[in-house]
Amino acid sequence: MSGNFALIFHYHKLNRYSFNALAGAIDCNQELDAIPIIPAPTSEETLRQTARMLESHDRVAVALSVMTCQMDGTARLIRCLRDAGGERLIILAGGPHATGRPEEVLRAGADIVFRGEAEISFPRVLRSLAEDRELAPVQSSEEPVNLDVFSSFSPKRGMFGPIEITRGCVFACRFCQTSQIFGARLRHRSIPEIVRQAESLRSINRKVVRLLSPNAFSYGSTDGRRLNLPMLRELLAALREAVAPDGRILFAHFPSEARPEHVTPDTLALLREFADNDEIVVGAQSGSQRMLDACGRAHTVDDILSAAGLARKYGYKIIVDFMFGLPGETEKDREESLAVMQKVVGMGARVHPHIFAPLPQTAFAEEPPGHIARFFLNTLEEFRTGRRLYENRPPKAILSEINHAV
């Protein structure tokens, strides 16, 4: 294996979990240990590290993980990298947008694009690049990844994050790409492997264990709809023992969320018994039953209100996700959605606003981007003033979206 090959991850907060998993996959391939991996959290740092690595290595690969909302910025970064790196630079790209529209990412200047899961294909490509072998420009996952073979992160490279416990989603909501990328059949990481990863975090004195899943309470379920409470209990009890006495388990919270119909007395009792978070995230997306049905959400408005009420009853704070500008949304839908937002806020919840964006491979892929209608403006400002608006992005970003409401 060539010692003159280096790898840079464009490692920012929107994609670090993906790169943690790729680093974990690389760790399973001992022949790749000699390849230095440099995480660069900004475009400027990525360019700086690329120039630095090119001074001491024959070839350098820069890996990009691309969401649809990042495509314009990614194209600009690729142009800058090309200007700086020349032929000795290889640009690798994966992620949701690359999976759905690989040709667009190739046209933007990427050399190799990964479609779907890359725990197997990414290390294989690295081996080929280090040995200077030719590769096809599009690399696709051949079969669903066995989660027990790989880790969610790489302790030896200092790349940490949540433990992914479930991959895939059966619901295939019309705005969401998850089922298209990872499949509509659930795959669960085994309890012993999840515990092993939690213990690896505790062994280096990292006290917080976050659990990552498209649908938090679905662990162990065969169809994602009917919960497997005994297996969920077994997982949480095993983790509680593994992280004791001073470790913390965070579940059904960012970066995961719970479906409204799965917030029940049983799931909340398990959360209260074993986990440490005092807040949960619930995906509502709309307060209009017509829009919920149009999106294929498979839950009701009553489920949303029930989830908020039960969470408060069990002593939890709650964040409720709502999506603005969904395709076909009418004034009546907006009124109904606003009424539900006001009800959950009245119960003590915070509203987390999202703006609809058409994503590749989804049923809504060809719909126009959404916007926040001025109809919502005053109420959202009231939510913010009353600290009932959850903003996990810089306040200026949310404020800009609201100020551009039409």
C-alpha positions, 0 to 999 in steps of 0.5 A: 500500500502506497505511503504517499496517499492521504485522505481529507474529510470535509467534516462539518456538523451536517455530515460528521455522522456519515464520516464517523461511520466511514472512518469506522469502516476504514478501521475494519481494513487494517491495510488502510491504517497507514492512510492519514485521515484529516478531518477539516470542518470548514471549506477554508480548512479543507482547502488549507489541508489539501494544499498542505497534504499535496506538499508531502503526498503524491496524491490526495483524496478529498471526501465530500458528503452532499445533501441537496441543500449543500449542492451549490456550496459543494460545487463552489468548493470543488471548483476551488479544490480543482484550482488548487490541486490539479491532477494529483487531487481526487474528489470523492462524493457521497451522501443523499444528493450524490445517491439521488443525482450522481450525474449532477455531482460528477458534472460539478467536478467529482471524480468518483460518486458513491450511491447509497451505503458506503461502508463496503465500497469506500474502503475498496475505493481507497485501496484502489486509489492507494494502488493507483488502479482505475475506477468507475466514476459511480460506485453503488452499494451492492447489498444492505450493510450488516451493521454489526460488521462496522462501528458508528465511529472511530475511536482511534481516529478521534471521530465520535458521535451517536451509535446508530441502532437502526437503519431504514424506514418503512414509511417512505414519506413522500418528502423524505429520502431515507427509505430510498437510500437505506431501504424500507426494511429495518436493520437493527444493530445487535444489542451486544454490538451496541453495548460494545460501542458504548463501552468503547466510549466509556473506556475513553471517559466519554460519558454521553451515549446518544442513540441514532435511529430514523424512528427512535422507539422502533428498535427490534421491530420487524415492520417499524409499525408494531413496537417490540417493547421487550427488545427495546427494554433489553437494549436500554437495560443493557446500555444502562448497565454498560454506562453506569454509574455516571454515564448518560443515555440520550434517546428519542432526542436529536439526532433522532426523533419519535413518531407521534403514535409511538409516544405511549405510556409504555415507551415513556416509562422505558425512557424514564427508567433507563435514559437520562434526557429530559426532552424528546423530539417528535416528528409531526410535520403538519397539523392538517390531516389532509397534508399528513395523508398526502405526505404518507405520514400514517399517523393522525393529528390526534396522535400528535396531540396525544404525544405532546400531552403524554410527554408532559404528563411523564415530565418531559419537555418536547420539541415538535417538528413542523414542515412549512410549504408542503406541496399542495398546502392550502390556506385551510391546511395552514390554519389547521397546522397553526392551530395544532402548533398553538395547542402543543405550545400551550402544552409546553412544547417548542416548535422546530420549523422546517421548510419543504425542499424537494429531494431526489428519489422522493415522490415530491422530487419535482415539486417546487421548494416551499416557503414560510407563508406570511400567514405564520409570521406573527405567530412564529415571532411570538413563539420565539419571543416566548422561547417556544421556537426551537432553533438548532441552526444559527438564529440568523438563518431561521430569521432570514427564512421568516423574513423572506416569508411570502 
